Amino acid sequence: MINTDAEPRVNIPKGSSISEQEGTWEPSSSTHLFSRINSKMTTPTECLHCMKSIYGKEYTVKNDEAYCIPCYDLLFSSVCEKCKGTIGYYSRDFSYKDLHWHDDCFKCAKCNRSLMEKPFAVKDKVLLCTACYTNECSSKCFQCKKIIMPGSRKIEFRGNEWHASCFICQSCGQPMGKNPVMTKDSKNYCVPCFEKHFAPYCKSCKKVVSVGGMTFHNKPWHKDCFLCSRCKKKLYGENFFSRDDDPFCQDCYADLYALKCDACNEPITGPDTIFCP
């Protein structure tokens, strides 16, 4: 965007030739400068900021107040993002989202080509043509390592990005889209393929343990499948005993394997005794 908010004006000394039509421009016969005269506005005589006379000099008006050109540059001019110099009153100001450039500075920071009337991008306040932005700043697909073009569909997963067409199961090759994904050794799999190749199987029901699993004697179990081998009471979170790799609740273990009292024939729970305590 080019800044054209303010236009130069000149106080015309007596005897100069001017047009009476409001808002028109023509050269003054005595100063050879362009002048714009608003017949309804009182002609100012001094700069609001420096208070110096602007009689016979160029000036501009901002918020209905007159400023000489040097004061206008000092107070209102923008700073160029590239060269950090002031974009003076007589310079063209190219702006984008509160950022400003001289016309000579409005170039791609990589290839130095002018961006006048061309599409561009801004990254970290630096101008880039679309080609350089794509090459330098666009993310690359984790699978094929090629650039993901701006505006194209992509998938983000665990801090990496993929082309939508590259985000596939490493076993069956089917696109996964928004379906659940399982990962092993930095490779992605759909749930059926992951379970087929890598998931553990419950020792009791022989089905895949995907969630809610536990390990007993280095064997996987569903928590709901970890039962007493005799009475089928759930043992997860309870005290239990094992014999020959089979789990038992305390009551069943005592009934099946503990020594019996010679007097009452009940399981002996105290150590080193032959009678109930």
ABEGO torsion letter per residue (X at the ends): XBBAABBBBBBBBBGBBBBABBGBBBBBAAAGBBBBBBAABBBBABBAAAGBBABGBBBBBBGGBBBBAAAAAAAABBBBAAAGBBBBAABBBBBBGGBBBBAAABBBAAAGBBABGBBBBBBGGBBBBAAAAAAAABBBBAAAGBBBBBGBBBBBBGGBBBBAAABBBAAAGBBAEABBBBBBGGBBBBAAAAAAAABBBBAAAGBBBABGBBBBGGBBBBAAABBBAAAGBBABGBBBBBBGGBBBBAAAAAAAABBBBAAAGBBBABBGBABBX
